Amino acid sequence: MSTLLDKLQWRYAAKKMDATKVVPQDKVERIIEAARLAPTSSGLQPFEIVLVTNPEVRAKIQASAHGQAQITEGSHLLVFAAWDNYTADRINMMFDLTNAQRGGTNEGWENYRQMLLANYPARDAHVNFEHAARQAYIGLGASLIAAAFEEVDATPMEGFDPKAVDEILNLHARGLRSVAIMPLGYRLAEQDWLAPLKKVRRPREQFVTEVK
């Protein structure tokens, strides 16, 4: 665990990446796999990752993200896209997948399915999207930690126009909406103003409240 904490101490949101360096594909796959394995509410996994390496597409996304350089300087861009709504088809898809993988079902599990079917699709679509987006952020966090473990720089971003990114990637047609993006690459520390600065976090006594 100390090794993982050391890696988290090492990581920061790199502002300048070395465009000549490419993150090895096996590392990228492990970073993505961490998000795929992340926990989500009711196990519905209501988000997807779009992996963008195409330079022209990344340049278009950069233009919708205030020109943030890491989007094109990094070798890979992860776009975390949440379901735009919970539907009966999507809920049933995940329950059916679970049943197929586990080789069966049981009454309690099927009752839980019916509870979700009775409640989620009936809610306002925006409420459902916001819920799905929060699950996507769990995956984002898992990928950030995995990237640190791989000693790959990862810069999470909300500073972009989601509607523009959705259009660039044709996410609307797939029932998805972008919620966060994360370039992967390697820091160019000598040109990054943030690299030499001390990592600052509140001390534990200001961050943790113990209830005994």
C-alpha positions in Angstrom: 0.0 0.0 0.0 2.9 2.4 0.7 3.9 1.9 -2.9 0.5 3.0 -4.1 0.5 6.0 -1.8 4.0 6.9 -3.1 2.6 6.8 -6.6 -0.3 9.0 -5.6 2.1 11.5 -4.0 4.0 11.4 -7.3 1.0 12.2 -9.5 -0.3 15.6 -10.3 -2.4 17.1 -13.1 0.3 17.7 -15.6 -0.1 20.9 -17.5 2.6 20.2 -20.2 3.1 16.8 -21.8 5.9 15.5 -24.0 4.3 15.1 -27.4 7.1 12.8 -28.5 6.3 10.1 -26.0 3.6 7.5 -26.5 2.0 5.6 -23.6 2.4 1.9 -24.2 -0.9 0.2 -25.2 -0.7 -2.3 -22.4 -0.6 0.5 -19.8 -3.5 2.2 -21.5 -5.5 -1.0 -21.4 -4.8 -1.5 -17.7 -5.9 2.1 -17.0 -9.1 1.5 -18.9 -9.6 -1.9 -17.2 -9.5 -0.2 -13.8 -12.5 1.9 -14.8 -14.3 -1.1 -16.2 -13.8 -2.9 -12.9 -14.9 0.1 -10.8 -18.0 -0.3 -8.6 -21.3 1.3 -9.8 -24.7 1.7 -8.3 -26.7 -1.6 -8.6 -23.9 -2.8 -10.8 -25.5 -1.1 -13.8 -22.2 0.3 -15.1 -24.0 3.3 -16.8 -21.1 4.8 -18.6 -18.6 4.0 -21.3 -15.1 5.2 -22.3 -14.3 6.5 -25.7 -10.6 6.1 -26.4 -9.4 8.8 -28.8 -6.0 8.6 -30.5 -6.8 10.2 -33.8 -4.9 13.5 -33.9 -7.5 15.4 -35.9 -10.3 14.3 -33.6 -8.3 15.3 -30.5 -7.6 18.7 -32.1 -11.3 19.2 -32.5 -11.9 18.3 -28.9 -9.1 20.6 -27.8 -10.8 23.5 -29.6 -13.9 22.8 -27.5 -11.8 22.6 -24.3 -10.2 26.1 -24.1 -7.2 24.9 -26.0 -5.8 22.8 -23.2 -2.6 21.5 -24.6 -2.5 18.1 -22.9 -5.4 16.9 -25.2 -3.1 16.9 -28.2 0.3 16.6 -26.4 -0.7 13.4 -24.7 -0.8 10.2 -26.8 -4.3 9.1 -25.7 -7.5 10.8 -24.6 -10.2 9.0 -22.5 -13.7 10.4 -22.7 -16.0 9.3 -19.9 -19.5 9.3 -21.3 -22.6 8.5 -19.1 -25.9 7.1 -20.2 -28.3 9.9 -21.0 -31.1 8.0 -19.2 -32.0 4.8 -17.5 -34.3 2.7 -19.7 -35.9 -0.7 -19.2 -33.7 -2.1 -22.1 -30.5 -0.9 -20.4 -31.4 -2.2 -17.0 -32.5 -5.6 -18.4 -29.3 -5.8 -20.5 -27.2 -5.6 -17.4 -29.3 -8.0 -15.4 -29.4 -10.5 -18.3 -25.6 -10.2 -18.7 -25.2 -10.9 -15.0 -27.5 -13.9 -15.1 -25.6 -15.3 -18.2 -22.2 -14.8 -16.6 -23.3 -16.3 -13.3 -25.2 -19.2 -14.8 -28.6 -18.5 -13.3 -30.6 -16.2 -11.1 -32.7 -16.2 -8.0 -35.9 -14.7 -6.7 -34.3 -11.9 -4.7 -32.2 -10.8 -7.7 -35.2 -10.8 -10.0 -37.2 -8.8 -7.4 -34.4 -6.3 -7.3 -34.6 -6.0 -11.1 -38.3 -5.3 -11.0 -37.8 -2.7 -8.3 -35.3 -0.8 -10.5 -37.6 -1.2 -13.5 -40.5 0.3 -11.6 -38.5 3.3 -10.4 -35.6 4.3 -12.6 -37.2 4.7 -16.0 -40.1 6.7 -14.5 -37.7 9.4 -13.1 -36.8 12.6 -14.9 -34.2 11.9 -17.6 -31.9 14.6 -16.2 -32.0 13.1 -12.8 -31.0 9.7 -14.3 -28.2 11.3 -16.3 -26.8 13.0 -13.2 -26.9 9.7 -11.3 -25.1 8.0 -14.2 -22.6 10.8 -14.4 -21.7 10.2 -10.7 -21.0 6.6 -11.5 -18.7 7.7 -14.4 -16.7 9.7 -11.9 -16.1 6.6 -9.9 -14.6 5.1 -13.0 -12.6 8.2 -13.6 -11.1 8.0 -10.1 -10.2 4.4 -10.6 -8.4 5.2 -13.9 -6.5 8.1 -12.2 -5.2 5.8 -9.5 -4.3 3.2 -12.1 -2.5 5.7 -14.2 -0.5 6.8 -11.2 0.4 3.2 -10.5 1.6 2.8 -14.1 3.5 6.1 -13.7 1.5 7.6 -16.6 0.4 11.2 -16.3 -3.3 11.7 -16.4 -5.0 15.1 -16.2 -8.8 14.9 -15.5 -10.8 17.7 -17.1 -14.2 19.2 -16.9 -13.3 22.4 -18.7 -14.8 21.6 -22.0 -18.0 22.0 -23.9 -19.9 18.7 -23.5 -22.3 19.4 -26.3 -19.5 20.0 -28.7 -17.6 16.8 -27.6 -20.9 14.8 -27.9 -21.3 16.1 -31.5 -17.7 15.4 -32.4 -17.9 11.8 -31.2 -21.6 11.3 -32.2 -22.4 10.3 -28.6 -26.1 11.5 -28.8 -26.9 8.8 -31.3 -25.6 6.2 -28.8 -27.6 7.6 -25.9 -24.4 9.0 -24.2 -23.3 12.3 -22.9 -19.6 13.3 -22.1 -19.0 14.2 -18.5 -15.2 14.2 -18.1 -12.1 13.8 -20.3 -8.6 12.6 -19.4 -5.5 12.9 -21.5 -2.8 10.3 -20.9 0.9 11.0 -21.6 4.2 11.9 -20.0 5.0 15.1 -18.2 7.4 17.6 -19.7 8.5 18.8 -16.3 11.0 21.4 -17.4 8.2 23.3 -19.2 5.5 22.7 -16.7 5.0 25.4 -14.1 3.2 23.0 -11.8 5.7 20.2 -11.8 8.2 21.6 -9.2 5.5 22.8 -6.8 4.7 21.0 -3.6 1.5 18.9 -3.5 -0.9 20.6 -1.1 -3.7 18.7 0.7 -5.4 19.5 3.9 -3.9 17.7 6.9 -5.8 14.6 8.1 -7.2 16.4 11.2 -8.9 18.8 8.9 -10.0 16.2 6.5 -11.2 13.3 8.6 -13.9 13.3 11.3 -14.0 10.2 13.4 -17.3 9.1 15.0 -16.5 6.6 17.8 
